[in-house]
């Protein structure tokens, strides 16, 4: 193994480890959400229960992903809003996949329906991981005086 391939291999480890943590945290929240929906069954309309569980599980998952999956110090409502947007895009993607299936097959089998849904969910999850890692929980490097763009005398003179 060359030194270049070793460094590439080492640099991919944190991403792989973060992805494993992302799947475990997200899967755990998903299973807990399913259990809560079962507990709420009959005590309120399913649409309301699902909306409540979706909001709470998104908040919990965002906190877990920030602290555990990405080990980020970022937090606050801005992070939750960005994460919620990735959930909305994922929902739109999985819904579009199912609508596409129904357009092609008016009565697909349960197995086909689940295969399409789970495939779309997997792709959406990978996309969500990438956006959360690259945008939402990306490390922000503070600008120092040496890294900040500076204006020289010529630039200031031209601006005047």
N, C-alpha and C positions, 0 to 999 in steps of 0.2 A: 504494500500500500504506500503510495507516494505521500509526501507531507501535505500536498494540496488536497488529496482525497481524504486524508486523515482529518484535516481541519474542516472540510465540508461535512464529514461524518459527525464530528464533534458538534458543529454548529447546528446540525439537524436534530440532535438529541433533545435540546430544550423544546423545540417545536413538537416533536413526537410526544414527549412527556406532558406538555401542556394539552395536546389533543386528547391523550388518554384521560387526564384529569377532567377535561371538558366533557367527555363522553360519560364518565362516571358521575360527575355532578349533575349534568343534564338528565341522564337516565334516572338517577335517584330522585330528582325533583319530579320527573315525569311519572314515576311509579307512585310517589307520595300523592301527586295530584289525582291520579286515578283512584287511589284509595279514598281520598277526601270526597271525590264525586260520588263514590258508592255510599259513603256515609250521609251525604246530603240528599241522596235520592229519596223522593217522597216528601221531604220537608220544605222544598221550594221548587219552583219550575226549573227544569233541567237547563234551559238557556241562561237563566240567572245564575244558577250554580256554576255552570261552565264559565261564564264571564268572571265571576268572583275568583274562581280557582285559577283562571288564566292570568288575571292581574296579579294575584298574590304569588303565584308560582314564577311569573316573570321577574318580579321584584326579588324573590328569594334566589332564583337562578342567577340573576345579574350579580348579586352580592357574592354568591359562591364562586362564580366565574372570575370576578375581580380578585377575590382574596385567595382562592385555591387554584383555579385553572391557570390564571395568568400572573398570579402573585403580584398584583398591581396595587399601588397605593391610591389610585384614582377612585373617586366616589362621587356621590352627589346626584342630584336630580338630572343633570345633563347626561351623565353616564346611563342612568335608567331610561331616559328618553331615547338615546341612541340605541340602546339594547332593544327597547320596545319596537323601534323602527325595523330592526333586523327580524324580530318576531313577526311583525306585520308583513314584511316581504316574504318570509318563509311561508306564512299562511297563504298569501296570494299565489306563491309558486306551487304549493301542494294542491290548492284548490284548482288552479289552472291545469295541473296534470290530471286530476280526476275529471274535470270537465272535458278535457281532450279525450280521455278514455271513453267517456259517455258519448262523445260525438262520433267516435269510431265504432263503438259497440254499445248499443242501447241497453243491453242487459248483461253486463259482464259477470262472470262468476265471482264469488266472494274472494277466491284465491287470487284471481287476476286483479281485482280491485285493491286488495291488500298489497300485492306485489307492486302495483303502480304507486300506491300511497307511500309505502315504506321506501321505495327507491327515491321518490321525490323528497321525502323527509330526510333521507340520508344526504342527498345532494344539497338540500337547503341547510342542513346542519353543518356540512363542510363549508359551505359559503358563509354561514353565520360565524363559524369559528374563525375563518380568515378575516372577516370584517372586524370582529371583536378584537382579534389579536393585533391587526394592523392599524386600526383606527381608534376604537373605543378605549382599549386598555394599553395602547402603545405607550412606551416610555417617552415622556416629554423631556427633552434635554433643555435645561435653562440656557438662554442666550447669555454668553459672557461678553464682556467688552471686546475681547479679541475676535469673537465669532460674529458679532453684530456688524451689519454692513456699515461702512463709514463713508462719509462724503469728503472728498478731497477738495482742495481750493478750486480746482477747475470745475468740478460739478456744482459747487456753490455759486461760482461766478456765472456759470451758464444758466442756472436757475433764476438768478437775479436779473 
